[in-house]
Amino acid sequence: MEKAGIVGVGQTKYERKKDDTFAELVFEACTGALTDAGVGIEDIDNVITVSNDFWDGRTISSMAIQDAAGSYNKDVSTVEGDGVFGAMYGMMRTLSGSFDTTLVVAHVKGSEGNMNLITNAMFDPIYQRKLGIDATSSAALQARSYMEKTGATEEDFARVSVKNQGNGVNNPYAQIREKISVDDVMKSRKISEPLKLFDCSPITDGAAAIVISNEKGMKRFKKDPVWILGAAHFSDSYTLGYRDLTNSRALEAAAKKAYDMAGITNPLMELDVIELADAYSYMELLWYEGLGLTPKGKGADLIRSGATAMDGELPVNPSGGLLCAHPVLVAGLARIIEATLQIRGEAGDRQVKGANKALAHGINGPCGQAHGVFVLGS
């Protein structure tokens, strides 16, 4: 099978950007990705844009940024979901034989929307939406279920926040760059029991873009690619009551397929770094299990051991992850960019020494309904 690789990456700083339009964010990210790839927009065969009408506050939200993405006179397709799924679609189009190079860009301005109202719209309009449930309150249900089933504690969740915010200090793109302690997390304001302020990711604006090429298109680029060794996505039931919230079947399935493609049998030993979607602190522990890094119910043991710290066996979220910056829709694409920079050795102060194989992960829907997994290598 022909291979595809990432040859260019670009991202804005993730923060509240009240003075920047959607188009300005997209233009900055796309220009950065093209410059990084050492090509012009004329070298791109097709464009994938990732946006959402609810977050943009307008219908056909992708139309607001097509000129900024350089889409004129090109084949364009759109994705309404997390950026990891945009990258998945971009990879598929690049390997289809119809296009050799693809630009994928995602944007959001979370500061211009109401997260509670927008994420409430994810739920069933007849039976659930009127309850006022949203991303955070549903996550709290999942966190409590996980605690009761596994014995994980609020302090274990706090350890994730402490680790990731500590890593974020070294990331110039991060919105939150401040070291905290477990005690700081435990004393922070309650948001939705058992989640506290420092257990929850911030509301963020930003954009990110990547350039994907197949082997035929590689001759257009001077930079060595970061190869996509394996990629997969799966989705679980839309209704929370139809799922075991403590067992991420979709992530397990996506990880297994991506690992099989990449020839990985022991991810804890064979991966060098992971960038995963930690929209809430407890999720990292649950995703450890779904990614096969530890047996089910033992995610808390892994964070307690220090194995996922920067100096641990397998660093997770050296960028600080979503707990330091959560541009919805952009988040998964940012994880791919961070994993790419790690493999290139270009991650600066957040660099993991000797990183040759990395995993990037993104989610869609409440409580991690859908998961996308990329395994990248040099």
C-alpha positions in Angstrom: 0.0 0.0 0.0 1.2 3.5 -0.8 2.3 5.6 2.1 1.3 9.1 3.2 3.3 11.5 5.4 3.1 14.9 7.0 5.4 17.4 5.4 4.2 20.7 6.9 2.6 22.0 10.1 1.4 25.4 11.3 -0.6 26.6 14.3 -1.5 29.8 16.0 -0.9 30.5 19.6 -3.9 29.2 21.6 -5.5 32.0 23.6 -8.5 34.3 23.6 -8.3 36.1 20.3 -11.1 38.7 20.4 -9.5 40.9 17.7 -8.9 38.1 15.1 -11.4 36.9 12.6 -11.9 33.2 11.6 -10.2 34.0 8.3 -7.2 35.6 10.0 -6.7 32.6 12.2 -6.9 30.2 9.3 -4.6 32.3 7.1 -1.9 32.3 9.8 -2.1 28.5 10.3 -2.2 27.7 6.6 0.7 30.1 5.8 2.7 28.5 8.6 2.1 25.0 7.3 3.0 25.9 3.7 6.1 27.8 4.8 7.1 24.9 7.0 6.6 22.5 4.0 8.6 24.9 1.8 5.9 25.1 -0.9 3.2 27.5 -2.1 -0.5 27.0 -2.3 -0.1 26.1 -6.0 1.6 22.8 -4.8 -1.6 21.8 -2.9 -4.1 19.6 -4.9 -7.0 19.8 -2.5 -8.1 21.4 0.8 -10.0 20.0 3.8 -11.5 22.5 6.2 -12.7 21.6 9.7 -15.4 23.8 11.3 -18.7 23.8 13.1 -21.8 25.9 12.5 -22.7 26.0 16.2 -19.2 27.2 17.3 -19.0 29.7 14.4 -22.5 31.0 15.0 -23.4 30.8 11.3 -24.6 28.2 8.7 -22.2 26.7 6.2 -19.4 27.9 8.5 -16.7 26.6 6.2 -17.5 29.3 3.6 -16.1 32.0 5.9 -12.6 30.8 5.5 -12.2 29.2 2.1 -10.3 32.1 0.6 -8.0 32.3 3.6 -7.3 28.5 3.2 -6.2 29.1 -0.4 -9.1 27.0 -1.8 -9.7 29.0 -5.0 -9.9 26.7 -8.0 -9.2 23.6 -5.9 -11.2 20.6 -4.9 -12.6 21.3 -1.4 -14.2 19.1 1.2 -15.3 19.9 4.8 -15.5 18.1 8.1 -17.7 19.1 11.0 -15.9 17.5 14.0 -12.5 17.3 15.6 -9.4 18.0 13.6 -8.2 14.4 13.9 -11.1 13.3 11.7 -10.2 16.1 9.2 -6.7 14.7 9.1 -8.1 11.2 8.6 -10.2 12.4 5.7 -7.2 14.3 4.3 -5.1 11.1 4.5 -7.8 9.1 2.7 -8.1 11.6 -0.1 -4.3 11.8 -0.5 -4.1 8.0 -0.8 -7.2 7.8 -3.1 -5.1 8.4 -6.2 -7.1 11.5 -7.1 -4.8 13.9 -5.2 -1.2 13.9 -4.2 -1.1 16.6 -1.7 -3.7 17.9 0.8 -4.0 20.9 3.1 -6.1 20.3 6.3 -7.0 23.2 8.4 -9.2 23.6 11.5 -10.3 26.7 13.4 -12.5 27.8 16.3 -13.3 30.8 18.5 -14.6 29.2 21.7 -14.6 32.6 23.3 -17.4 33.8 21.0 -19.8 31.0 21.9 -21.5 29.5 24.9 -20.0 26.1 25.6 -22.8 24.9 27.8 -25.5 25.8 25.3 -23.6 24.5 22.3 -22.6 21.1 23.9 -26.1 20.7 25.3 -27.2 20.4 21.6 -25.2 17.2 21.4 -27.9 15.3 23.3 -31.2 13.8 22.4 -33.7 16.7 21.9 -36.7 14.9 23.4 -35.4 13.1 26.5 -32.0 14.5 27.5 -31.5 18.1 26.2 -34.1 19.6 28.5 -32.2 18.3 31.5 -29.5 20.9 30.8 -26.8 18.2 30.4 -23.7 19.4 28.5 -20.1 18.4 27.9 -18.9 19.1 31.5 -21.9 17.6 33.4 -21.8 14.5 31.2 -18.0 14.2 31.8 -18.7 14.5 35.6 -21.0 11.4 35.3 -18.3 9.5 33.5 -15.6 10.6 36.0 -17.8 9.4 38.9 -18.6 6.1 37.2 -14.9 5.6 36.7 -14.1 6.3 40.3 -16.7 3.9 41.6 -15.6 1.1 39.3 -11.8 1.4 39.6 -11.1 3.1 42.9 -9.4 6.0 41.3 -9.6 9.2 43.4 -10.0 12.9 42.8 -6.3 13.2 43.8 -5.4 10.9 40.9 -7.2 13.2 38.5 -5.4 16.1 40.1 -2.1 14.4 39.3 -2.9 14.5 35.6 -3.6 18.3 35.9 -0.4 18.9 37.7 1.6 16.9 35.2 0.1 18.5 32.1 0.1 22.1 33.4 3.7 21.6 34.4 4.5 20.5 30.9 2.6 23.4 29.4 5.0 25.9 31.0 7.5 24.8 28.2 5.0 25.2 25.4 4.9 28.8 23.9 1.6 27.9 22.1 -0.3 27.0 25.3 -3.0 29.2 26.8 -2.2 28.2 30.4 1.4 28.2 31.4 1.5 27.9 35.2 2.7 25.1 37.5 0.2 23.9 40.1 0.1 21.4 42.9 -2.3 18.6 43.8 -3.5 20.8 46.7 -4.2 23.6 44.2 -6.4 21.4 42.1 -8.2 20.0 45.1 -9.0 23.5 46.5 -10.0 24.9 43.1 -13.7 25.8 42.5 -16.2 23.0 42.0 -17.5 22.9 38.5 -19.6 19.7 38.3 -19.0 17.1 41.0 -16.3 15.6 41.1 -14.7 17.9 38.6 -13.1 21.1 39.7 -11.8 24.1 37.8 -8.3 22.7 37.3 -9.8 19.4 36.2 -11.4 21.1 33.2 -9.8 22.4 30.0 -10.1 26.2 29.2 -12.1 27.8 26.5 -9.7 28.7 23.7 -9.4 30.2 20.3 -7.0 29.2 17.5 -6.3 27.4 14.3 -4.0 24.6 13.1 -3.0 23.2 9.7 -1.0 20.3 8.2 0.1 19.3 4.7 -0.2 15.7 3.8 1.5 14.1 0.8 1.6 10.6 -0.8 4.9 9.2 -2.1 4.3 10.6 -5.6 3.8 14.1 -4.2 6.9 14.0 -2.0 9.1 15.3 -4.8 7.5 18.7 -4.3 9.0 19.0 -0.8 12.5 19.4 0.5 11.8 18.4 4.1 11.7 14.7 5.1 8.2 13.6 5.9 6.9 12.2 9.2 5.1 9.1 8.0 1.6 8.0 9.0 2.3 4.4 10.1 -1.2 3.7 11.2 -4.5 5.5 11.5 -8.1 4.5 12.5 -11.3 5.9 13.9 -14.4 4.4 15.6 -17.5 5.7 17.1 -19.7 4.4 20.0 -23.4 4.9 20.6 -24.8 8.4 20.6 -26.9 7.8 23.7 -24.9 7.7 27.0 -27.2 5.1 28.5 -26.3 2.6 25.8 -22.6 2.8 26.7 -20.4 1.6 29.6 -18.8 5.0 30.3 -15.9 3.3 32.1 -14.9 1.2 29.0 -14.0 3.0 25.8 -14.8 0.5 23.2 -14.3 3.0 20.4 -10.8 3.9 21.5 -9.8 0.3 22.0 -11.0 -0.6 18.4 -9.3 2.5 16.9 -6.0 1.9 18.8 -5.9 -1.8 17.8 -6.4 -1.1 14.2 -3.8 1.7 14.2 -1.3 -0.5 16.1 -1.9 -3.4 13.7 -1.1 -1.1 10.7 2.0 0.2 12.5 3.2 -3.2 13.6 2.9 -2.3 17.3 2.3 -5.0 19.8 3.3 -3.4 23.1 2.5 0.4 22.9 3.9 1.2 26.4 7.3 -0.1 25.3 7.3 0.7 21.5 5.9 4.3 21.5 8.2 7.2 22.6 5.6 9.9 23.2 1.8 10.3 23.2 -0.4 13.4 22.7 -3.9 12.6 23.7 -7.2 14.5 24.2 -7.5 15.3 27.9 -10.5 17.6 27.8 -11.0 16.7 31.5 -8.3 15.3 33.8 -9.9 11.9 34.4 -10.0 11.2 30.7 -6.3 10.7 30.5 -6.5 7.8 32.9 -9.4 6.3 31.0 -7.7 6.8 27.6 -4.5 5.1 29.0 -6.6 1.9 29.3 -8.3 2.3 25.9 -4.9 2.7 24.3 -3.7 -0.5 25.9 -1.0 1.2 28.0 -2.3 -0.5 31.2 -4.9 -3.1 32.1 -8.5 -1.9 32.5 -9.1 -0.2 35.9 -5.4 0.5 36.4 -5.1 4.0 34.8 -4.6 5.6 38.2 -1.7 3.3 38.9 0.1 4.5 35.7 -0.1 8.2 36.7 0.9 7.4 40.3 4.0 5.6 39.0 5.3 8.6 37.1 5.6 6.6 33.9 3.8 9.2 31.8 5.8 12.2 33.1 8.3 14.0 31.0 11.1 11.9 32.5 9.0 8.8 32.6 8.9 5.6 30.5 6.3 7.0 28.1 5.7 10.8 28.3 2.1 11.8 27.7 1.1 15.3 26.7 4.5 17.0 26.8 2.7 20.0 25.2 0.4 20.3 28.2 -2.5 18.8 26.3 -6.0 20.2 26.3 -5.8 21.1 30.0 -3.5 23.9 28.9 -5.3 24.9 25.7 -8.5 23.5 24.3 -9.5 24.9 20.9 -12.5 22.7 20.2 -12.3 21.2 16.7 -8.6 22.2 16.4 -7.5 20.0 19.4 -6.9 16.7 17.5 -5.0 18.4 14.7 -2.9 20.2 17.3 -2.1 16.8 18.8 -0.9 15.6 15.4 1.3 18.7 15.0 2.8 18.2 18.4 3.6 14.6 17.7 5.1 15.6 14.4 7.3 18.2 16.0 8.5 15.6 18.5 9.5 13.1 15.8 11.4 15.9 14.0 13.2 16.9 17.2 11.7 20.4 16.8 9.6 20.6 20.0 11.9 23.0 21.8 11.8 22.9 25.6 9.0 20.3 25.5 11.1 17.8 23.4 11.2 14.2 24.4 14.7 12.9 23.8 15.0 10.3 21.1 11.3 10.4 20.0 11.0 8.3 16.8 7.5 7.0 17.1 4.5 8.9 18.4 0.8 8.6 18.9 -1.7 11.4 18.4 -5.4 11.2 19.5 -8.6 13.1 19.2 -12.2 12.8 20.3 -15.7 13.7 19.2 -19.0 13.7 21.1 -19.9 13.5 24.8 -17.6 11.4 27.0 -15.4 10.4 24.1 -18.1 8.9 21.9 -15.7 8.8 18.9 -12.0 8.4 18.8 -9.3 8.9 16.1 -5.8 7.6 16.5 -2.7 8.3 14.4 0.7 6.5 14.9 3.5 8.6 13.4 7.1 7.7 12.7 10.3 8.9 11.0 
